[in-house]
Each structure stands twice: as C-alpha cells, then as structure tokens.
Amino acid sequence: MSKRQLNAAFDSEDFLAQYWQKKPVLLTKFIPNFSDSLAPEELAGLACEELVESRLVTEAEPGKWQLRHGPFKDSDFTQLPQSNWTLLVQAVDQWVEDVADIKTLFNFLPSWRIDDIMISFAAQGGSVGPHYDYYDVFLLQGQGERNWKVGDRCDFNAELVSGEELSLLQNFKSTMEFNLSAGDALYIPPRFAHWGTATNDSLCYSIGFRAPSMAEMIEGFSDFIIKDQDPAQRYEDSKAQAGLRRAEIKPELLDASYRQLTERLAQKQEFAGWFGCYVSQPKYPELIQPLDDELSPQDFAALLGDGVQLMKNPSSRFAFMESAAKDCVLLFVDGAMVSFSMKQLSNIVAFCEAPQIVPSSSNNLLADPEITELLRQLLNQGSLLAAD
C-alpha cells in the first residue's frame, strides 16, 4: 500500500465525469504533504546512465530552445548556467521504487493506461516551451514552484515553429494560468496547449497515459490478422463482362474484395485480443531478461517453500480482459496473451492487482496448480523477479 494518499476531498467519479479527456483542471494539494522521491542530483545521476532516456533543454535566448539527448556526463551539468534550463528523465518509475509507488494512487484509472512517470528538474526560468501532447498527463509538482499557462485544444492544423525538434507551437494563447506548489497537480487532456516555467528551482512529475493512435491500431491489427490470412484468398473478378476499356478499373468489380476486407477487419474478438497484447507491451523490453538457468517446477516449489517473495518487474505490464463471447478470462503480460477459464477470474484479478506474491499471504494463488505454473513461467521469462 502506498505511503502517500490522495487528498480526501478528491472525488474520482466527479473528475472522470467532468474533466477526464474533456478539460484541464487544477487539483490543489492533490497529494497532501508531498515529499520528493529523489533529489535533483540523483535525477542528474540517472541521466548519466546508458539505459536511461533523458533530455536537456536550454533557452539560450528568449524563445530559442536547444535540445540535447542523454546519456550525459557530470561535466554537462557543471557547465550549465544558473537559470533557464530543464533536465527531463523518462520512465523514472522503472528505476526508483518510490516513484513507481506514485502510480498506485491513480487506481481510479486502468493501470494499463499509465505509460510512465517522467521527472523534470527545471532551474529558475527553465521551460521546454509551448507545446501539446497527444496523451493525458498529470503534472504533479514536487519541490519548488512552477507556473503553467494553458491554452485551447489544438488540432492537426496547429502551426509549429519550423526547424525545432521540440515541436513548439508558433502561436500560443493562454486561456488559464496556474501556480503549482508541492503536492499540487495540473491535469491536461490530450492536445491542450500548455507551457510551464519554473518560478524557482523545481521538480515536476509527469504521469503520462498511453493512447495508441488510429494509425498505430490500423497498422498493428492488420499486421496481426495478416499472419493467419489464407494466401489463396485473392482478388477475383468472375463477374467481369465484355466491353471494358483496355486500362479501366471497374469500381463494381472491387465490391467482393472490399466486402472480404471489411469483414476481415470487423472481428471484434480478435481486435480485443490484439489490443490487450499491444497495450501490455513493455516500454523498455530490454529491461526484461529471462533467468540464466530456467527453474523447473520442483525448483520453483522449493523457492516458494523458502518463503521467497515474487515481485513484478517494474518494466513489465499486466492486464486482463473478461471475454463473454469465449467464456474465458484473458491475461496479458508483456505483449503476450494467455487464456484461462472463468473460474480463474478472481485469481487473475488478484494477481494483476497484487504488487508482489508473498508465500505466507498468497495462499489462494499458490494453492492453484495452474496459477503456480503461470508464476513459474513469468519468473523464468523475467516478468516476475525473485526478491533478494
């Protein structure tokens, strides 16, 4: 259970009805008495690591931002000016358990929707410029203060500053303005323009939510169904008639192929299975490594007998889906799908919601041979980890 708690005055039902994916809102003291999970110096240390995704944005002159990608060196930070720069480190929840703990506070939303927690340190005046994101984000303030200006929702015609890798808005017009202190959060729905500037040296935790684009879903699902496509099923024009012009494509002769195509795409059950696999794909799959020596069922039983706890790999993603059509529950782990009978629903739900599997308190799960075998396989593939 998280040592932090949301403000008791926060009404999740009202938030979902009034604001989620609709309009921005300031959530004052969203997490009361909030304390940072790491110091700015520790964040800079993470940005020097090879496997950590990081960026450094400096504003050399007003309205002119420069972007550099990590990993960085210690000397990169000692050479920075006193103000007007921002360090952004992606997916800090993968590396710092206390940051990952913040995600549990958002249990009023599906866990598979959370992408990661990016943390930014901004020196006084630091900013990344006016922009918008394609996803929902909660901007949770840590130490220091930050000023946020929010504009209207943008569309694909929004003009961007040419030649900028940061995709900055050329014409930003503020309609709302907020000053955030520690524990305050600003919720920004997809595509709303926003611009944050550090009032003083400050940390900001950006809890971002993944949202596959239509292009990604079309590409991904079509690739998925192509694998099982019969190569003998091809374009046919058995209703062709005499009199066609030499190079003419008769629209009516496309009807059969178009119907076959749309029928193949209109497979909701298949789409649901693909979608579960897609959104459970890990952000950093290279951080999920199988055991050097695979555990046999006997080895795994001995491990549990010794009281070893099983922890979820911070890089792994877990989700499930009830399939009424197939009368089963589908479990999705790291882009793969496993089907269980509906009698296992409570066990699958408990497994997905549990932060760890403790032999002394997880009797229901460990008493089921099917679930025990699942846990063994997930440990062998690296989705679960044996606690030290």
C-alpha positions in Angstrom: 0.0 0.0 0.0 1.3 3.5 -0.9 2.6 5.6 1.9 1.2 8.5 0.1 -2.6 9.2 -0.1 -4.7 11.4 -2.4 -6.5 14.4 -0.9 -9.6 13.1 0.8 -11.6 15.8 -1.0 -10.7 14.4 -4.4 -13.8 12.9 -6.0 -12.7 10.5 -8.6 -16.2 9.9 -10.0 -16.7 13.7 -10.4 -13.2 14.0 -12.0 -14.0 11.3 -14.6 -17.4 12.8 -15.4 -16.3 16.4 -15.6 -12.7 16.5 -16.6 -11.1 13.3 -17.9 -10.3 13.8 -21.6 -12.5 16.9 -21.6 -10.9 19.9 -20.0 -7.9 20.8 -17.8 -8.2 21.2 -14.1 -6.0 22.3 -11.2 -6.0 19.7 -8.3 -4.8 21.7 -5.3 -3.0 19.6 -2.7 -3.7 16.5 -4.8 -1.2 14.7 -2.7 -1.0 16.5 0.7 2.4 16.8 2.4 4.1 15.5 -0.8 7.8 14.8 -0.5 10.1 14.1 -3.4 11.3 10.6 -4.2 14.8 11.7 -5.2 17.0 14.8 -5.1 17.8 16.8 -8.3 21.4 15.5 -8.0 20.1 11.9 -8.1 18.0 12.7 -11.2 21.1 14.1 -12.9 22.9 10.8 -11.9 20.1 8.8 -13.7 20.5 10.9 -16.8 24.1 9.8 -17.0 23.1 6.1 -17.2 23.3 4.5 -20.6 19.9 2.7 -20.4 18.0 5.8 -19.2 16.3 8.1 -21.7 16.9 11.7 -20.9 16.9 15.2 -22.5 18.3 18.6 -21.7 16.5 21.7 -22.9 18.2 25.1 -22.6 16.9 28.5 -23.6 20.0 30.3 -24.8 17.9 33.4 -25.7 14.2 34.3 -25.2 12.1 32.0 -27.4 15.0 29.9 -28.6 15.3 26.5 -27.1 18.0 23.9 -27.7 17.6 20.2 -27.2 20.2 17.6 -26.3 19.8 13.9 -25.7 21.5 11.8 -23.0 23.2 10.0 -21.6 25.1 12.9 -20.2 28.4 13.4 -18.3 28.8 15.1 -15.0 30.6 17.9 -16.8 27.5 18.6 -18.8 25.7 19.8 -15.6 28.6 21.7 -14.1 28.8 23.8 -17.2 25.1 24.8 -17.1 24.1 28.4 -16.3 22.2 29.3 -13.1 18.9 29.5 -14.9 16.8 28.8 -18.0 17.4 25.1 -18.5 15.4 21.9 -17.9 16.5 18.2 -17.4 13.9 15.6 -18.3 14.3 12.0 -17.4 11.9 9.5 -18.8 10.4 6.5 -17.0 11.9 7.1 -13.6 9.4 4.7 -12.2 11.4 1.9 -13.9 14.4 2.7 -11.7 13.1 4.2 -8.4 10.6 2.2 -6.4 9.3 5.3 -4.5 8.4 6.9 -7.9 6.7 3.7 -9.1 4.7 3.8 -5.9 3.1 7.1 -7.1 1.3 5.1 -9.9 -0.8 3.2 -7.3 -2.5 6.4 -6.4 -4.1 6.5 -9.8 -6.2 3.3 -9.3 -9.3 5.2 -10.4 -8.0 4.7 -13.9 -6.9 1.4 -15.5 -3.3 0.6 -14.7 -2.5 -0.4 -18.3 -3.3 3.1 -19.4 -0.3 4.6 -17.5 2.7 4.9 -19.7 5.4 6.1 -17.3 6.4 8.9 -14.9 8.8 11.4 -16.3 10.6 13.7 -13.9 11.9 17.1 -14.9 14.2 19.4 -12.9 14.0 23.0 -14.1 16.3 25.7 -12.9 14.7 29.1 -12.3 13.1 30.2 -15.6 13.6 26.7 -17.1 11.0 25.6 -19.7 10.5 23.4 -22.7 8.3 26.0 -24.5 4.7 26.0 -25.5 3.5 22.6 -26.8 0.8 20.0 -26.7 0.8 16.2 -26.1 -1.3 13.5 -27.7 -2.0 11.9 -24.4 -3.4 12.7 -20.9 -0.9 13.9 -18.3 -1.0 14.8 -14.7 1.7 17.4 -13.8 2.5 16.8 -10.2 4.6 19.4 -8.6 7.5 18.4 -6.3 9.9 20.8 -4.6 9.8 24.5 -5.7 7.2 26.2 -7.8 6.2 26.2 -11.4 3.9 28.5 -13.4 1.7 26.8 -16.0 -0.2 28.6 -18.8 -2.8 26.5 -20.6 -4.4 27.2 -23.9 -7.2 25.7 -26.1 -7.2 22.2 -27.6 -5.1 22.0 -30.7 -5.9 20.2 -34.0 -3.6 18.9 -36.7 -3.5 22.4 -38.3 -1.7 24.0 -35.3 1.3 25.8 -36.6 4.7 24.6 -35.2 7.9 26.6 -35.1 9.9 25.4 -38.1 13.3 23.8 -37.5 12.6 23.0 -33.9 13.0 19.3 -32.7 10.8 20.1 -29.8 7.6 20.7 -31.8 6.8 24.0 -30.3 3.6 25.9 -31.0 4.2 29.0 -33.1 1.1 30.8 -31.8 0.3 30.1 -28.2 -2.5 31.9 -26.5 -3.1 31.4 -22.8 -6.6 31.0 -21.5 -5.8 29.8 -18.0 -2.8 30.2 -15.7 -1.8 28.3 -12.5 1.0 28.4 -10.0 1.8 25.0 -8.5 3.5 24.2 -5.3 4.5 20.8 -3.8 1.6 18.3 -3.9 -0.5 20.3 -6.4 -1.3 18.6 -9.8 -2.5 20.0 -13.1 -4.4 17.6 -15.3 -4.1 18.3 -19.0 -6.2 16.3 -21.5 -4.8 15.3 -24.9 -3.9 18.1 -27.3 -4.4 21.0 -24.9 -1.6 23.6 -25.4 0.4 24.2 -22.2 3.6 26.0 -21.2 5.4 25.5 -17.9 8.1 27.8 -16.5 10.0 27.2 -13.2 9.4 30.1 -10.8 12.4 28.7 -8.9 14.5 25.5 -9.0 11.8 22.8 -9.0 10.9 19.2 -9.8 7.8 18.1 -11.7 6.5 14.6 -12.0 4.6 14.0 -15.3 2.4 11.0 -15.1 1.6 10.2 -18.8 -1.0 7.9 -20.2 -0.6 5.8 -23.3 -3.1 6.1 -26.1 -2.5 4.3 -29.3 -3.1 6.4 -32.4 -5.6 5.2 -35.1 -2.6 4.8 -37.4 -0.9 2.5 -34.9 -4.0 0.5 -34.4 -4.7 0.1 -38.1 -1.1 -1.0 -38.7 -0.8 -3.2 -35.7 -4.1 -5.0 -36.1 -3.7 -5.5 -39.8 -0.3 -7.0 -39.2 -1.8 -9.3 -36.6 -4.6 -10.7 -38.9 -2.2 -11.0 -41.9 -0.4 -13.8 -40.1 -3.5 -16.1 -40.3 -4.6 -14.9 -43.7 -5.2 -17.6 -46.4 -2.8 -16.9 -49.3 -5.2 -18.4 -51.7 -7.8 -15.7 -50.9 -7.2 -13.1 -53.6 -8.8 -10.5 -55.8 -11.4 -12.1 -58.1 -13.4 -10.6 -60.9 -15.6 -13.6 -62.1 -18.3 -11.1 -62.9 -16.3 -9.3 -65.5 -18.1 -8.6 -68.7 -17.0 -7.8 -72.2 -16.7 -4.2 -73.3 -14.2 -2.9 -70.6 -11.8 -0.3 -71.8 -8.3 -1.6 -72.0 -6.9 0.1 -68.8 -10.1 0.6 -66.9 -10.6 -0.4 -63.3 -14.4 -1.0 -62.9 -15.4 0.1 -59.4 -18.2 -2.6 -59.3 -15.6 -5.3 -59.7 -14.0 -4.2 -56.4 -17.1 -4.9 -54.4 -16.3 -8.5 -53.5 -12.7 -7.8 -52.4 -13.8 -4.7 -50.4 -16.5 -6.8 -48.6 -14.0 -9.5 -47.8 -11.6 -6.9 -46.5 -14.0 -5.1 -44.3 -15.4 -8.4 -42.9 -11.9 -9.5 -42.0 -11.2 -6.2 -40.2 -14.6 -6.3 -38.4 -13.5 -9.0 -35.9 -14.1 -7.5 -32.5 -12.9 -10.5 -30.5 -9.7 -10.7 -32.5 -9.2 -6.9 -32.1 -9.7 -7.1 -28.4 -7.1 -9.8 -28.1 -4.6 -7.9 -30.2 -5.3 -4.7 -28.3 -4.6 -6.3 -25.0 -1.3 -7.6 -26.3 -0.4 -4.2 -27.8 -1.1 -2.1 -24.7 0.7 -4.5 -22.5 3.9 -4.3 -24.5 6.7 -3.0 -22.2 8.2 0.4 -22.9 11.7 -0.9 -22.4 11.7 -4.7 -23.3 15.4 -4.8 -23.0 15.0 -4.4 -19.2 13.1 -7.8 -19.0 15.6 -10.6 -19.2 15.0 -14.3 -18.7 16.7 -16.3 -16.0 20.1 -17.7 -17.0 19.0 -21.1 -15.6 15.3 -21.9 -16.0 13.6 -23.1 -12.9 11.9 -26.4 -13.1 8.5 -27.0 -11.3 10.5 -28.7 -8.5 13.0 -25.8 -8.2 10.1 -23.3 -8.2 8.3 -25.1 -5.5 11.5 -25.2 -3.4 11.9 -21.4 -3.9 8.4 -20.8 -2.6 8.9 -23.2 0.2 11.9 -21.0 1.3 9.4 -18.0 1.5 10.9 -16.1 -1.3 8.7 -13.2 -2.5 7.9 -12.7 -6.2 8.0 -9.0 -7.3 6.6 -7.7 -10.6 9.4 -6.4 -12.9 9.0 -2.6 -12.9 9.3 -2.8 -16.7 6.6 -5.4 -17.2 2.9 -4.7 -17.9 0.0 -6.7 -16.7 -3.7 -6.5 -17.8 -6.7 -8.8 -18.1 -10.0 -8.9 -20.0 -13.2 -10.9 -19.5 -14.3 -12.4 -22.8 -18.0 -13.2 -22.6 -18.0 -14.5 -26.1 -15.4 -17.1 -25.4 -16.4 -17.6 -21.7 -12.9 -17.1 -20.5 -10.5 -14.5 -19.0 -7.6 -13.3 -21.0 -4.4 -12.4 -19.2 -1.9 -10.1 -21.0 1.7 -9.9 -19.9 4.4 -8.0 -21.8 2.6 -8.3 -25.1 1.6 -12.0 -24.8 -1.8 -13.4 -24.1 -2.9 -16.5 -22.1 -6.5 -17.7 -21.8 -8.0 -19.1 -18.6 -11.4 -20.4 -17.7 -13.7 -18.0 -16.0 -13.3 -19.9 -12.7 -9.8 -18.3 -12.6 -11.2 -14.8 -12.8 -10.7 -13.9 -9.1 -7.2 -15.3 -9.2 -6.2 -13.4 -12.3 -7.7 -10.2 -10.8 -5.8 -10.7 -7.6 -2.6 -11.4 -9.4 -2.8 -8.3 -11.6 -3.6 -6.1 -8.6 -1.0 -7.6 -6.2 2.3 -5.6 -6.0 4.0 -8.9 -5.0 3.4 -12.5 -4.3 4.2 -13.4 -0.7 4.1 -17.2 0.0 2.8 -16.6 3.5 -0.2 -14.4 2.4 -0.9 -15.6 -1.1 -2.4 -19.0 -0.3 -5.3 -18.8 -2.8 -3.0 -18.1 -5.7 -0.2 -20.6 -4.8 -2.7 -23.3 -4.0 -3.9 -23.4 -7.6 -1.5 -25.5 -9.8 -2.5 -23.6 -13.0 -1.6 -20.2 -11.4 1.5 -21.6 -9.8 2.7 -22.8 -13.3 1.9 -19.3 -14.7 4.0 -17.7 -12.0 6.9 -20.1 -12.7 6.8 -19.2 -16.4 6.7 -15.5 -15.7 9.6 -15.8 -13.3 11.6 -17.7 -15.9 10.9 -15.1 -18.6 11.8 -12.1 -16.3 8.3 -10.6 -16.0 8.5 -11.6 -12.3 11.6 -11.2 -10.1 12.6 -13.1 -7.0 13.1 -10.7 -4.2 16.6 -10.6 -2.7 
